[in-house]
Amino acid sequence: MKKTNNKGGEDKIEEEKREESEIQYIWKEDKIQEFQGNLIQLWKMEWSALKPGEKMGKLNEIITAAGTK
Protein backbone atom coordinates (compact mmCIF):
# COMPACT_ATOMS: atom_id res chain seq x y z
CA MET A 1 0.00 0.00 0.00
CA LYS A 2 1.17 3.43 -0.84
CA LYS A 3 1.18 5.94 2.01
CA THR A 4 -0.54 9.19 1.02
CA ASN A 5 -0.46 12.59 2.63
CA ASN A 6 -4.01 13.77 3.32
CA LYS A 7 -2.94 17.33 4.12
CA GLY A 8 -4.39 18.59 0.84
CA GLY A 9 -7.78 17.10 1.69
CA GLU A 10 -7.73 18.71 5.13
CA ASP A 11 -6.88 22.08 3.58
CA LYS A 12 -9.81 21.72 1.19
CA ILE A 13 -12.19 20.95 4.07
CA GLU A 14 -10.92 23.96 6.02
CA GLU A 15 -11.36 26.17 2.96
CA GLU A 16 -14.92 24.91 2.45
CA LYS A 17 -15.71 25.56 6.11
CA ARG A 18 -14.30 29.09 5.81
CA GLU A 19 -16.35 29.77 2.66
CA GLU A 20 -19.49 28.42 4.34
CA SER A 21 -18.83 30.63 7.36
CA GLU A 22 -18.42 33.67 5.09
CA ILE A 23 -21.70 32.86 3.31
CA GLN A 24 -23.50 32.53 6.65
CA TYR A 25 -22.03 35.87 7.76
CA ILE A 26 -23.19 37.58 4.56
CA TRP A 27 -26.64 35.99 4.94
CA LYS A 28 -26.86 37.24 8.54
CA GLU A 29 -25.76 40.73 7.47
CA ASP A 30 -28.47 40.74 4.78
CA LYS A 31 -31.08 39.66 7.33
CA ILE A 32 -29.97 42.38 9.77
CA GLN A 33 -30.18 45.04 7.05
CA GLU A 34 -33.60 43.76 5.96
CA PHE A 35 -34.80 43.81 9.56
CA GLN A 36 -33.49 47.35 10.07
CA GLY A 37 -35.17 48.46 6.85
CA ASN A 38 -38.47 46.97 7.98
CA LEU A 39 -38.19 48.70 11.36
CA ILE A 40 -37.44 52.04 9.70
CA GLN A 41 -40.41 51.57 7.36
CA LEU A 42 -42.60 50.76 10.36
CA TRP A 43 -41.25 53.77 12.24
CA LYS A 44 -42.15 56.06 9.34
CA MET A 45 -45.75 54.83 9.29
CA GLU A 46 -48.35 57.04 10.84
CA TRP A 47 -48.50 55.68 14.36
CA SER A 48 -51.50 57.79 15.25
CA ALA A 49 -53.51 55.80 12.70
CA LEU A 50 -52.67 52.54 14.46
CA LYS A 51 -54.25 51.36 17.66
CA PRO A 52 -51.85 50.14 20.40
CA GLY A 53 -52.65 46.49 19.66
CA GLU A 54 -52.03 47.04 15.97
CA LYS A 55 -48.61 48.52 16.70
CA MET A 56 -47.54 45.41 18.61
CA GLY A 57 -49.04 43.19 15.95
CA LYS A 58 -47.09 44.96 13.22
CA LEU A 59 -43.86 44.77 15.25
CA ASN A 60 -44.40 41.06 15.89
CA GLU A 61 -45.06 40.52 12.18
CA ILE A 62 -41.73 42.13 11.27
CA ILE A 63 -39.81 40.21 13.93
CA THR A 64 -41.40 36.92 12.86
CA ALA A 65 -40.67 37.60 9.18
CA ALA A 66 -37.04 38.40 9.97
CA GLY A 67 -36.63 35.11 11.79
CA THR A 68 -38.20 32.91 9.13
CA LYS A 69 -36.67 34.17 5.89
N, CA, C and O of each residue as an XYZ file, in Angstrom:
276
protein
N       0.834     -1.184      0.000
C       0.000      0.000      0.000
C       0.872      1.239      0.000
O       1.909      1.301      0.661
N       0.442      2.176     -0.727
C       1.166      3.432     -0.836
C       0.657      4.393      0.242
O      -0.551      4.576      0.392
N       1.556      4.991      0.972
C       1.183      5.943      2.013
C       0.939      7.303      1.358
O       1.787      7.801      0.618
N      -0.221      7.898      1.633
C      -0.541      9.187      1.021
C      -0.648     10.253      2.096
O      -0.997      9.970      3.243
N      -0.354     11.444      1.720
C      -0.465     12.591      2.625
C      -1.833     13.215      2.399
O      -2.142     13.651      1.291
N      -2.641     13.259      3.431
C      -4.009     13.769      3.323
C      -4.091     15.256      3.657
O      -5.186     15.793      3.827
N      -2.961     15.912      3.751
C      -2.941     17.329      4.116
C      -3.752     18.162      3.126
O      -4.468     19.078      3.530
N      -3.648     17.857      1.859
C      -4.393     18.593      0.838
C      -5.895     18.480      1.042
O      -6.621     19.455      0.854
N      -6.363     17.310      1.423
C      -7.781     17.105      1.691
C      -8.241     17.900      2.902
O      -9.336     18.462      2.905
N      -7.396     17.945      3.936
C      -7.728     18.714      5.134
C      -7.801     20.204      4.811
O      -8.679     20.914      5.301
N      -6.870     20.664      3.984
C      -6.878     22.080      3.578
C      -8.159     22.410      2.822
O      -8.738     23.480      3.007
N      -8.596     21.491      1.974
C      -9.807     21.715      1.193
C     -11.020     21.804      2.115
O     -11.889     22.656      1.926
N     -11.075     20.924      3.109
C     -12.187     20.946      4.068
C     -12.183     22.256      4.841
O     -13.237     22.863      5.031
N     -11.020     22.699      5.288
C     -10.917     23.965      6.019
C     -11.360     25.133      5.146
O     -12.049     26.038      5.616
N     -10.967     25.111      3.883
C     -11.356     26.173      2.957
C     -12.868     26.180      2.749
O     -13.483     27.246      2.711
N     -13.470     25.005      2.613
C     -14.920     24.908      2.446
C     -15.639     25.417      3.689
O     -16.655     26.104      3.586
N     -15.114     25.083      4.861
C     -15.714     25.564      6.109
C     -15.631     27.085      6.188
O     -16.585     27.743      6.604
N     -14.507     27.633      5.795
C     -14.304     29.087      5.813
C     -15.271     29.766      4.841
O     -15.869     30.788      5.177
N     -15.426     29.209      3.648
C     -16.349     29.767      2.662
C     -17.787     29.699      3.173
O     -18.555     30.647      3.007
N     -18.148     28.576      3.795
C     -19.491     28.421      4.340
C     -19.729     29.444      5.456
O     -20.812     30.021      5.559
N     -18.728     29.657      6.271
C     -18.831     30.632      7.356
C     -19.018     32.039      6.791
O     -19.816     32.819      7.311
N     -18.286     32.361      5.731
C     -18.425     33.672      5.095
C     -19.824     33.849      4.501
O     -20.408     34.928      4.601
N     -20.351     32.813      3.896
C     -21.700     32.864      3.313
C     -22.727     33.082      4.418
O     -23.645     33.888      4.269
N     -22.568     32.356      5.533
C     -23.495     32.529      6.650
C     -23.417     33.950      7.198
O     -24.439     34.535      7.555
N     -22.202     34.509      7.266
C     -22.034     35.870      7.764
C     -22.736     36.865      6.836
O     -23.433     37.769      7.297
N     -22.546     36.691      5.533
C     -23.191     37.576      4.557
C     -24.705     37.448      4.663
O     -25.420     38.450      4.620
N     -25.201     36.208      4.804
C     -26.639     35.988      4.943
C     -27.158     36.696      6.182
O     -28.206     37.340      6.129
N     -26.444     36.589      7.299
C     -26.863     37.242      8.539
C     -26.857     38.756      8.371
O     -27.773     39.436      8.835
N     -25.834     39.287      7.712
C     -25.765     40.729      7.472
C     -26.954     41.189      6.633
O     -27.545     42.233      6.910
N     -27.304     40.414      5.611
C     -28.470     40.740      4.779
C     -29.742     40.749      5.609
O     -30.580     41.639      5.463
N     -29.887     39.755      6.482
C     -31.079     39.659      7.328
C     -31.144     40.846      8.291
O     -32.220     41.399      8.522
N     -30.009     41.236      8.848
C     -29.975     42.383      9.765
C     -30.380     43.646      9.024
O     -31.179     44.433      9.533
N     -29.839     43.847      7.828
C     -30.179     45.037      7.049
C     -31.652     45.032      6.666
O     -32.307     46.073      6.699
N     -32.174     43.869      6.305
C     -33.595     43.763      5.956
C     -34.456     44.093      7.177
O     -35.447     44.815      7.071
N     -34.070     43.565      8.324
C     -34.797     43.813      9.557
C     -34.777     45.300      9.909
O     -35.803     45.872     10.276
N     -33.603     45.918      9.793
C     -33.491     47.351     10.071
C     -34.351     48.159      9.108
O     -35.009     49.119      9.509
N     -34.343     47.770      7.844
C     -35.172     48.455      6.847
C     -36.643     48.355      7.173
O     -37.388     49.326      7.040
N     -37.067     47.159      7.607
C     -38.467     46.974      7.983
C     -38.828     47.805      9.203
O     -39.920     48.369      9.271
N     -37.918     47.884     10.164
C     -38.187     48.699     11.355
C     -38.283     50.182     10.996
O     -39.149     50.893     11.504
N     -37.399     50.639     10.127
C     -37.442     52.041      9.696
C     -38.746     52.325      8.967
O     -39.379     53.357      9.192
N     -39.146     51.408      8.095
C     -40.408     51.568      7.364
C     -41.571     51.643      8.349
O     -42.462     52.479      8.204
N     -41.557     50.768      9.345
C     -42.602     50.758     10.357
C     -42.586     52.066     11.145
O     -43.637     52.633     11.443
N     -41.403     52.531     11.475
C     -41.254     53.775     12.237
C     -41.840     54.954     11.478
O     -42.436     55.851     12.075
N     -41.672     54.953     10.165
C     -42.151     56.063      9.335
C     -43.667     56.036      9.137
O     -44.255     57.028      8.706
N     -44.292     54.916      9.448
C     -45.747     54.827      9.291
C     -46.409     55.807     10.246
O     -45.810     56.235     11.233
N     -47.616     56.146      9.949
C     -48.354     57.040     10.837
C     -48.839     56.251     12.033
O     -49.812     55.502     11.942
N     -48.161     56.419     13.152
C     -48.500     55.678     14.355
C     -49.853     56.093     14.918
O     -50.550     55.285     15.531
N     -50.216     57.330     14.712
C     -51.496     57.790     15.252
C     -52.677     57.060     14.600
O     -53.763     56.986     15.173
N     -52.452     56.527     13.406
C     -53.510     55.802     12.705
C     -53.647     54.366     13.221
O     -54.652     53.700     12.974
N     -52.626     53.903     13.938
C     -52.667     52.535     14.456
C     -53.075     52.525     15.919
O     -52.664     53.381     16.701
N     -53.880     51.554     16.268
C     -54.254     51.362     17.664
C     -53.085     50.668     18.367
O     -52.276     50.023     17.701
N     -52.975     50.782     19.691
C     -51.853     50.145     20.398
C     -51.682     48.660     20.071
O     -50.553     48.206     19.882
N     -52.748     47.913     20.000
C     -52.653     46.494     19.660
C     -52.136     46.268     18.247
O     -51.421     45.301     17.985
N     -52.498     47.156     17.351
C     -52.032     47.043     15.966
C     -50.536     47.305     15.874
O     -49.841     46.685     15.069
N     -50.042     48.222     16.697
C     -48.606     48.523     16.696
C     -47.812     47.280     17.093
O     -46.837     46.923     16.433
N     -48.232     46.629     18.167
C     -47.536     45.410     18.611
C     -47.667     44.302     17.572
O     -46.720     43.554     17.328
N     -48.832     44.203     16.969
C     -49.039     43.189     15.947
C     -48.114     43.397     14.761
O     -47.552     42.440     14.228
N     -47.959     44.640     14.352
C     -47.088     44.964     13.221
C     -45.627     44.672     13.569
O     -44.880     44.124     12.759
N     -45.233     45.049     14.790
C     -43.864     44.772     15.248
C     -43.612     43.260     15.281
O     -42.579     42.791     14.804
N     -44.541     42.513     15.834
C     -44.399     41.056     15.892
C     -44.318     40.445     14.495
O     -43.576     39.490     14.267
N     -45.082     41.002     13.573
C     -45.060     40.525     12.179
C     -43.668     40.707     11.574
O     -43.152     39.810     10.907
N     -43.072     41.858     11.809
C     -41.727     42.131     11.272
C     -40.693     41.221     11.920
O     -39.828     40.674     11.234
N     -40.777     41.056     13.226
C     -39.815     40.205     13.932
C     -39.942     38.758     13.468
O     -38.936     38.084     13.248
N     -41.161     38.287     13.321
C     -41.396     36.919     12.860
C     -40.865     36.730     11.442
O     -40.220     35.725     11.146
N     -41.133     37.688     10.575
C     -40.669     37.601      9.185
C     -39.146     37.584      9.127
O     -38.566     36.866      8.312
N     -38.503     38.354      9.970
C     -37.037     38.402      9.971
C     -36.450     37.064     10.411
O     -35.378     36.671      9.949
N     -37.140     36.376     11.290
C     -36.630     35.108     11.791
C     -36.898     33.924     10.890
O     -36.266     32.879     11.049
N     -37.816     34.056      9.949
C     -38.195     32.908      9.130
C     -37.662     32.958      7.715
O     -37.734     31.952      7.010
N     -37.137     34.070      7.273
C     -36.666     34.165      5.886
C     -35.264     33.660      5.752
O     -34.707     33.665      4.655
